[in-house]
Amino acid sequence: MRRRRLAGRLESRMSGLGEFIGRRRKPRFEAQRLVSGQIVQVSGQYTNSSTHKQSTCTKGEKCPPGLRGSHFDLTDPSRHKTDD
């Protein structure tokens, strides 16, 4: 009897959470993965995959050198507007 009561309470509490389960957050920016020497499309802070150090990369310039097999992931895009 007690188990049924507890199960009923749990179901009533969980019923409102169904809409949140399985729903993913929308990313703030499109993920950019670059290899060293590749031209940057979006300026901002990039993190090296092997050393986990951040470097600032400007749009239109090459990515800084890194270890062999490593890549750079965009972690924080810059928020300025340009006249393109």
N, C-alpha and C positions, 0 to 999 in steps of 0.2 A: 504494500500500500504506500509506504513512504517513498519507495523508488519511483512509483508512478507519479507521485506529486512532484518530486524533484525533476523528473523527465519533462513533465508538463511545463514547469517553470523555465527550464532551460530552452525548450522549444519556443516559448513566447519571447524570451530575450533574444534568441538567435533569428527570429523571423524578420526583424528589421535590418539585419546585416546582409541578407541575401543579395541586395542590389549592389553592395560594395565588393563582394567577393568576385574575383575574376576580372574586375575592371582595372585596366592598367592606366597609369598616368601618361599623359601626352608629353613627349620630350620637348624641352624648351628650344632646342636647336637640333639641326640635322647632324648626326655623328660624322665626324671627319677623321679618317685614318690615313696618315701620310708616312711615307718612307723618307729617310734623310736624302736631301737633294731634290725632292719633288717640290713643285711650285704650290704655294699655299693659296687656297681659294677664299678662305674666311680668316680674317685676322683675329688673334686672341691668344689665350694661354694654352699651350700644348704640353702634355705630359709624356715623357719617354717611357716606353713599356718596360724596359729592362732596368733602368736606373731610378725611375719614378721621380725624376727631377722635372720641374716645369721650366719652360722657356717661352718667351713672347715671340710670336711669329707674325709678320706683317703680310697683308694680302699682296700677291704678286711677286714675293721674294721666295727664295729657296728655304727649305727646312734646314736646321743646323745639323751637323754630322752627329751620328750616334753609333752605337755598337752594331756589329753585323747581326742582322736578323731582327733588330728592334724597329719599332714604329712609333709614331707620335699620335696621340688621341687628343681631340679638342675637348678641353675641360671647362673653359670659361671664355665664351666669345666676347669680343669687345663690343661696346654699346654706342659707338659713335656713328654718325651718318656721313656718307660721302656723296659727292655729286657724280654718280655714274649714269 
